[in-house]
């Protein structure tokens, strides 16, 4: 195949003396190409062979097998309009020879035109059985969910989200939105529900944080093209298209007949999510965001998360400390003060617990004094950082916040406002 040049062999020889040899070479080349295309399609390399397949199928427009391979390759690449074009060329070529189109190719053409993924899969399986080739390449099953953190005080919401993700009877892919302020525990709730529902999605779980907060670029958004590229690579697509529209078509094609859970963490708005919702009802999308996302039609919004109450917050702080093998006996006053300063924010409570473990054996009251004195800057441990996570979500003095989504707890918000005014020392207990 690599040694072949041009459409016809010996094309630079001005004689018909080698006509029989030319015909024989062309037939051998065609058989080798068909076999190569079968192997590459079975390996999922449809992008790699598409150009050469179009060229050779164009030389033999009435060949059923080449038309079949071309239609499958174009469908798997997301070029749905080209599938119809390939079939029409095949049909027209057969009409000139007084032939009838193959019934399976006709069924494949109509299934693609209707957007019926199940019918396409059925025709693919029938074609594979006829040619004794694999109907689909071995699928890569992504398992991208991070470990689920301990969940305190969100049991009812976790059960609700899991039920929504596990529903069997549904006309389209469900979209479930968990909203709340930064640091309020949206990701922990989403991951708990996603893990408990993962068996419902045997073809994999995709996860991506859509807004990454770093010191250099706080709250930087990831554009849709990059999200699609990462997901396509995770799904095993051999070559990610350059154009965003082609990436989106490939993404939807690959998910059309699969059951995949997509978790989109910290979305900025509904437009960032809309293109990532698959069309097939077998998939589901779980989104966390700092506000409701009315742009997504048909999305189910669970109740916005509120700060933890005093008992729940204390339980979470003590659990973090206990996981490190420490107990805080006879330090109830210090524990109460730390919990109060965290304002019911799970992120702040986890950081405070980690700092208490790090500072052992210093008393909890000393940690409380430092948190009160330094304000938001003190709530930082490793990659966890309250001030960076909340960022622009903190209310400026005198500015009202939308009642749809809760902000930080009163104590935490008070500390942050004080720091914004440059008077953190007034928070000193």
C-alpha positions as CSV (number, residue, x, y, z in Angstrom):
1,X,0.0,0.0,0.0
2,X,2.8,2.4,0.8
3,X,4.5,1.8,-2.6
4,X,1.4,2.6,-4.6
5,X,1.5,5.9,-6.4
6,X,-1.5,7.6,-8.2
7,X,-4.8,6.0,-9.2
8,X,-3.4,3.5,-11.7
9,X,-0.1,1.5,-11.9
10,X,2.2,2.0,-14.9
11,X,0.3,5.1,-15.8
12,X,3.5,6.6,-17.3
13,X,3.9,3.7,-19.8
14,X,2.2,4.8,-23.1
15,X,1.1,1.4,-24.2
16,X,-1.6,-1.2,-23.7
17,X,0.9,-4.0,-23.7
18,X,0.6,-4.3,-19.9
19,X,-3.1,-3.9,-19.7
20,X,-3.7,-7.3,-18.1
21,X,-1.0,-6.7,-15.5
22,X,-2.4,-3.3,-14.7
23,X,-5.9,-4.8,-14.1
24,X,-4.5,-7.5,-11.9
25,X,-2.4,-5.0,-9.9
26,X,-5.5,-2.8,-9.4
27,X,-7.6,-5.7,-8.1
28,X,-4.8,-6.7,-5.7
29,X,-4.5,-3.1,-4.5
30,X,-8.2,-2.9,-4.0
31,X,-8.4,-6.2,-2.0
32,X,-5.4,-5.1,0.1
33,X,-7.1,-1.7,0.7
34,X,-10.4,-3.3,1.8
35,X,-8.6,-5.6,4.2
36,X,-6.5,-2.7,5.6
37,X,-9.6,-0.5,6.1
38,X,-11.3,-3.4,7.9
39,X,-8.4,-3.7,10.3
40,X,-8.2,0.1,10.9
41,X,-11.9,0.4,11.5
42,X,-11.7,-2.4,14.0
43,X,-8.9,-0.5,15.8
44,X,-10.9,2.7,15.8
45,X,-8.5,4.4,13.4
46,X,-11.3,5.8,11.2
47,X,-9.9,9.3,11.2
48,X,-6.5,8.0,9.9
49,X,-7.9,6.1,6.9
50,X,-10.7,8.5,5.9
51,X,-8.8,10.4,3.2
52,X,-7.4,7.3,1.5
53,X,-10.8,5.5,1.8
54,X,-12.6,8.4,0.1
55,X,-10.0,8.3,-2.8
56,X,-10.3,4.5,-3.4
57,X,-14.1,4.4,-2.9
58,X,-14.3,7.2,-5.5
59,X,-12.5,4.9,-8.0
60,X,-15.1,2.1,-7.4
61,X,-18.3,4.0,-6.7
62,X,-20.5,0.9,-7.2
63,X,-18.5,-1.3,-4.8
64,X,-20.7,-2.2,-1.9
65,X,-17.9,-3.0,0.6
66,X,-16.0,0.2,0.0
67,X,-19.2,2.3,0.3
68,X,-20.0,0.5,3.5
69,X,-16.6,1.2,5.0
70,X,-16.7,4.8,3.9
71,X,-20.2,5.4,5.4
72,X,-19.0,3.8,8.7
73,X,-15.8,5.9,8.8
74,X,-17.6,9.1,8.1
75,X,-20.3,8.4,10.7
76,X,-17.7,7.6,13.3
77,X,-15.9,10.8,12.5
78,X,-19.1,12.8,12.9
79,X,-19.4,13.8,9.2
80,X,-23.1,12.9,9.0
81,X,-23.9,14.8,5.8
82,X,-21.0,13.0,4.0
83,X,-22.6,9.7,4.9
84,X,-25.6,10.6,2.8
85,X,-23.4,11.8,0.0
86,X,-21.5,8.5,-0.1
87,X,-24.7,6.5,-0.3
88,X,-26.1,8.7,-3.0
89,X,-23.0,8.2,-5.2
90,X,-23.2,4.5,-4.6
91,X,-26.9,4.4,-5.5
92,X,-26.4,6.5,-8.7
93,X,-23.5,4.3,-9.8
94,X,-25.7,1.2,-9.4
95,X,-28.5,2.8,-11.4
96,X,-26.1,3.1,-14.4
97,X,-25.5,-0.6,-14.1
98,X,-29.2,-1.4,-13.6
99,X,-28.5,-2.6,-10.0
100,X,-30.3,-2.1,-6.7
101,X,-28.6,-0.6,-3.6
102,X,-27.7,-3.0,-0.8
103,X,-30.6,-3.2,1.8
104,X,-28.2,-2.9,4.8
105,X,-26.5,0.2,3.4
106,X,-30.0,1.7,2.7
107,X,-30.9,1.0,6.3
108,X,-27.7,2.6,7.5
109,X,-28.3,5.7,5.4
110,X,-31.8,6.1,6.7
111,X,-30.8,5.5,10.4
112,X,-28.0,8.1,10.2
113,X,-30.4,10.6,8.5
114,X,-33.0,10.1,11.3
115,X,-30.3,10.4,14.0
116,X,-31.3,7.0,15.4
117,X,-28.2,5.8,17.2
118,X,-29.8,2.5,18.2
119,X,-30.7,1.7,14.6
120,X,-27.2,2.6,13.4
121,X,-25.7,0.3,16.0
122,X,-28.0,-2.5,14.9
123,X,-27.0,-2.1,11.3
124,X,-23.3,-1.9,12.2
125,X,-23.7,-5.2,14.1
126,X,-25.4,-6.8,11.1
127,X,-22.7,-5.6,8.7
128,X,-20.0,-6.9,11.0
129,X,-21.7,-10.3,11.1
130,X,-21.9,-10.4,7.3
131,X,-18.2,-9.5,6.9
132,X,-17.0,-11.3,10.0
133,X,-15.3,-8.2,11.3
134,X,-15.6,-6.4,14.7
135,X,-18.6,-4.0,14.6
136,X,-16.8,-1.5,16.9
137,X,-13.3,-1.0,18.2
138,X,-12.7,-2.0,21.8
139,X,-14.0,0.9,23.8
140,X,-11.9,2.8,26.3
141,X,-13.9,3.1,29.5
142,X,-12.8,6.3,31.4
143,X,-13.1,6.3,35.2
144,X,-12.2,9.9,35.9
145,X,-14.2,10.5,39.1
146,X,-11.9,11.8,42.0
147,X,-12.4,10.1,45.4
148,X,-15.5,11.2,47.2
149,X,-14.9,13.2,50.4
150,X,-16.8,12.6,53.6
151,X,-20.2,14.1,53.5
152,X,-21.9,15.7,56.5
153,X,-25.4,17.1,56.6
154,X,-26.2,16.5,52.9
155,X,-27.8,13.0,53.1
156,X,-31.2,14.0,51.7
157,X,-29.7,16.0,48.8
158,X,-27.3,13.1,48.0
159,X,-30.2,10.7,47.8
160,X,-32.2,13.1,45.6
161,X,-29.3,13.6,43.1
162,X,-28.6,9.8,43.0
163,X,-32.3,9.1,42.3
164,X,-32.3,11.6,39.5
165,X,-29.2,10.0,37.9
166,X,-30.5,6.5,38.2
167,X,-34.0,7.0,36.7
168,X,-34.6,4.5,33.9
169,X,-37.5,6.1,32.1
170,X,-36.4,9.4,30.5
171,X,-36.7,10.9,27.0
172,X,-33.3,12.6,27.0
173,X,-30.0,12.8,28.9
174,X,-30.9,14.3,32.4
175,X,-29.0,17.3,33.5
176,X,-28.8,17.8,37.3
177,X,-27.4,21.1,38.6
178,X,-26.1,21.6,42.2
179,X,-25.7,25.3,43.0
180,X,-24.2,27.2,45.9
181,X,-21.4,29.5,47.0
182,X,-17.8,28.6,46.6
183,X,-16.5,26.3,49.4
184,X,-20.1,25.3,50.3
185,X,-19.5,21.6,49.4
186,X,-21.0,21.3,45.9
187,X,-18.2,19.1,44.6
188,X,-18.3,16.7,47.6
189,X,-22.0,16.2,47.1
190,X,-21.7,15.7,43.4
191,X,-18.9,13.2,43.7
192,X,-20.8,11.2,46.4
193,X,-23.9,11.0,44.1
194,X,-21.8,10.2,41.1
195,X,-19.9,7.4,42.8
196,X,-23.2,5.9,44.1
197,X,-24.7,6.0,40.6
198,X,-21.6,4.9,38.6
199,X,-22.9,1.3,38.1
200,X,-25.8,2.9,36.0
201,X,-23.1,4.1,33.6
202,X,-21.0,1.2,32.6
203,X,-19.3,2.9,29.6
204,X,-17.5,5.3,31.9
205,X,-17.5,8.5,33.9
206,X,-16.0,11.8,32.7
207,X,-15.0,14.5,35.1
208,X,-13.5,18.0,34.6
209,X,-13.2,21.1,36.6
210,X,-14.4,23.9,34.4
211,X,-13.0,26.8,36.4
212,X,-9.5,26.4,37.8
213,X,-8.4,28.8,40.5
214,X,-4.7,29.4,40.7
215,X,-2.5,32.1,42.1
216,X,-1.8,33.4,38.6
217,X,-5.2,33.1,37.1
218,X,-8.0,33.0,39.7
219,X,-11.2,31.6,38.3
220,X,-9.9,31.0,34.8
221,X,-12.5,29.3,32.6
222,X,-11.7,26.3,30.3
223,X,-13.2,26.8,26.8
224,X,-15.4,24.3,25.2
225,X,-12.9,23.2,22.6
226,X,-10.4,22.2,25.3
227,X,-13.0,20.3,27.3
228,X,-14.1,18.4,24.2
229,X,-10.4,17.6,23.4
230,X,-9.8,16.2,26.9
231,X,-13.0,14.1,26.8
232,X,-12.4,12.7,23.3
233,X,-8.9,11.6,24.4
234,X,-10.4,10.0,27.5
235,X,-12.9,8.1,25.3
236,X,-10.1,6.7,23.2
237,X,-10.7,8.8,20.0
238,X,-7.5,8.2,18.0
239,X,-7.3,11.7,16.5
240,X,-8.9,14.8,18.0
241,X,-10.2,17.1,15.2
242,X,-8.8,20.6,15.0
243,X,-12.2,22.5,14.6
244,X,-14.4,22.8,17.6
245,X,-17.5,21.9,15.5
246,X,-15.9,18.7,14.4
247,X,-14.9,17.9,18.0
248,X,-18.5,18.4,19.1
249,X,-19.8,16.2,16.3
250,X,-17.3,13.4,17.2
251,X,-18.2,13.7,20.9
252,X,-21.9,13.3,20.3
253,X,-21.3,10.5,17.9
254,X,-19.2,8.5,20.3
255,X,-21.7,9.0,23.2
256,X,-24.8,8.4,21.1
257,X,-25.0,4.6,21.9
258,X,-23.1,4.6,25.2
259,X,-24.1,5.1,28.9
260,X,-21.6,7.7,30.3
261,X,-21.9,10.0,33.2
262,X,-20.4,13.5,32.7
263,X,-19.5,15.5,35.8
264,X,-18.8,19.2,35.1
265,X,-17.5,20.9,38.2
266,X,-17.8,24.7,38.9
267,X,-19.4,25.8,35.6
268,X,-19.5,29.5,35.0
269,X,-22.8,29.6,33.1
270,X,-25.2,27.5,31.1
271,X,-23.6,28.1,27.8
272,X,-20.4,26.4,29.0
273,X,-22.5,23.3,29.7
274,X,-25.1,23.2,26.9
275,X,-22.8,21.9,24.1
276,X,-21.5,19.1,26.4
277,X,-25.0,17.6,27.0
278,X,-25.2,14.4,24.9
279,X,-28.4,13.7,22.8
280,X,-28.8,10.1,23.8
281,X,-30.9,9.3,26.9
282,X,-28.3,6.7,28.1
283,X,-26.0,9.4,29.3
284,X,-26.4,12.0,32.1
285,X,-24.7,15.3,33.1
286,X,-24.1,16.4,36.7
287,X,-23.1,20.1,37.0
288,X,-22.0,22.2,40.0
289,X,-22.2,26.0,39.7
290,X,-22.2,29.0,41.9
291,X,-25.7,30.0,40.6
292,X,-28.6,28.4,38.9
293,X,-28.3,27.8,35.2
294,X,-31.6,28.7,33.5
295,X,-30.0,28.5,30.0
296,X,-30.1,24.7,30.1
297,X,-33.5,23.6,29.0
298,X,-35.0,20.8,31.1
299,X,-32.3,20.8,33.8
300,X,-33.2,19.8,37.3
301,X,-31.9,22.2,39.9
302,X,-31.7,20.8,43.4
303,X,-32.1,23.2,46.3
304,X,-29.0,25.5,46.6
305,X,-26.7,24.4,49.3
306,X,-26.7,26.3,52.6
307,X,-23.9,26.6,55.2
308,X,-23.8,23.7,57.7
309,X,-25.4,24.3,61.0
310,X,-23.4,24.3,64.2
311,X,-23.7,20.6,65.0
312,X,-22.9,19.5,61.4
313,X,-20.0,21.9,61.2
314,X,-18.6,20.6,64.5
315,X,-19.0,17.0,63.3
316,X,-17.1,17.7,60.1
317,X,-14.2,19.5,61.8
318,X,-13.8,16.7,64.4
319,X,-14.0,14.1,61.7
320,X,-11.1,15.6,59.8
321,X,-9.1,15.7,63.0
322,X,-10.1,12.2,64.1
323,X,-9.1,10.8,60.7
324,X,-5.5,11.8,61.6
325,X,-5.8,9.9,64.9
326,X,-6.3,12.9,67.2
327,X,-8.9,13.7,69.8
328,X,-9.7,17.1,71.1
329,X,-10.9,16.3,74.7
330,X,-11.2,19.2,77.0
331,X,-10.9,21.7,74.1
332,X,-14.5,22.4,73.5
333,X,-14.2,26.1,73.8
334,X,-11.4,26.2,71.2
335,X,-13.4,23.9,68.9
336,X,-16.5,26.0,69.2
337,X,-14.4,29.2,68.3
338,X,-12.8,27.5,65.2
339,X,-16.2,26.3,64.0
340,X,-17.7,29.7,64.5
341,X,-14.9,31.3,62.5
342,X,-15.5,28.9,59.6
343,X,-19.0,30.2,59.2
344,X,-20.5,26.8,58.1
345,X,-18.3,26.5,55.0
346,X,-17.2,22.9,54.5
347,X,-14.0,24.0,52.7
348,X,-13.0,26.2,55.6
349,X,-13.8,23.5,58.1
350,X,-11.6,21.0,56.3
351,X,-8.8,23.4,56.1
352,X,-9.1,24.3,59.8
353,X,-9.1,20.6,60.6
354,X,-6.0,20.0,58.6
355,X,-4.2,23.0,60.2
356,X,-5.1,21.7,63.7
357,X,-3.5,18.3,62.8
358,X,-0.5,20.0,61.3
359,X,0.0,22.2,64.4
360,X,-0.4,19.3,66.9
361,X,0.2,19.4,69.9
362,X,-0.5,23.1,70.0
363,X,-4.0,23.8,71.5
364,X,-7.1,24.4,69.3
365,X,-7.5,27.8,71.0
366,X,-4.2,28.9,69.5
367,X,-5.4,28.0,66.0
368,X,-8.7,29.9,66.7
369,X,-6.7,33.0,67.6
370,X,-4.6,32.8,64.5
371,X,-7.6,32.3,62.2
372,X,-9.4,35.3,63.8
373,X,-6.3,37.5,63.6
374,X,-5.2,36.7,60.0
375,X,-8.7,36.3,58.4
376,X,-9.1,34.5,55.1
377,X,-5.4,34.4,54.4
378,X,-5.1,31.9,57.3
379,X,-7.6,29.4,55.7
380,X,-5.0,27.8,53.4
381,X,-3.6,24.3,53.4
382,X,-1.8,22.9,50.4
383,X,-4.0,23.4,47.4
384,X,-7.0,24.3,49.5
385,X,-7.5,28.0,49.9
386,X,-10.7,29.7,51.0
387,X,-9.9,33.2,49.8
388,X,-8.9,32.0,46.4
389,X,-11.9,29.7,46.0
390,X,-14.4,32.4,47.0
391,X,-12.7,35.2,45.1
392,X,-15.2,37.6,43.7
393,X,-18.0,35.8,45.5
394,X,-17.5,37.9,48.7
395,X,-19.9,40.7,49.2
396,X,-18.5,44.2,49.3
397,X,-19.7,46.3,52.2
398,X,-23.2,47.5,51.6
399,X,-23.8,45.4,48.5
400,X,-26.7,43.0,48.5
401,X,-26.3,39.4,47.3
402,X,-28.8,37.5,45.2
403,X,-31.1,35.4,47.5
404,X,-31.0,32.5,45.0
405,X,-27.6,31.2,46.1
406,X,-26.3,31.5,49.7
407,X,-22.9,33.1,50.3
408,X,-20.4,32.3,53.0
409,X,-21.7,32.0,56.6
410,X,-22.1,35.2,58.6
411,X,-18.8,34.8,60.5
412,X,-16.7,33.9,57.5
413,X,-18.3,36.7,55.4
414,X,-17.6,39.1,58.2
415,X,-14.0,38.2,58.3
416,X,-13.6,38.5,54.6
417,X,-15.3,41.9,54.5
418,X,-13.0,43.1,57.3
419,X,-10.0,42.0,55.3
420,X,-11.3,43.8,52.2
421,X,-11.5,47.0,54.2
422,X,-7.9,46.5,55.4
423,X,-9.0,46.3,59.1
424,X,-8.5,42.6,59.9
425,X,-7.1,43.6,63.2
426,X,-10.6,44.6,64.3
427,X,-11.5,40.9,64.1
428,X,-9.0,40.1,66.8
429,X,-11.0,38.3,69.6
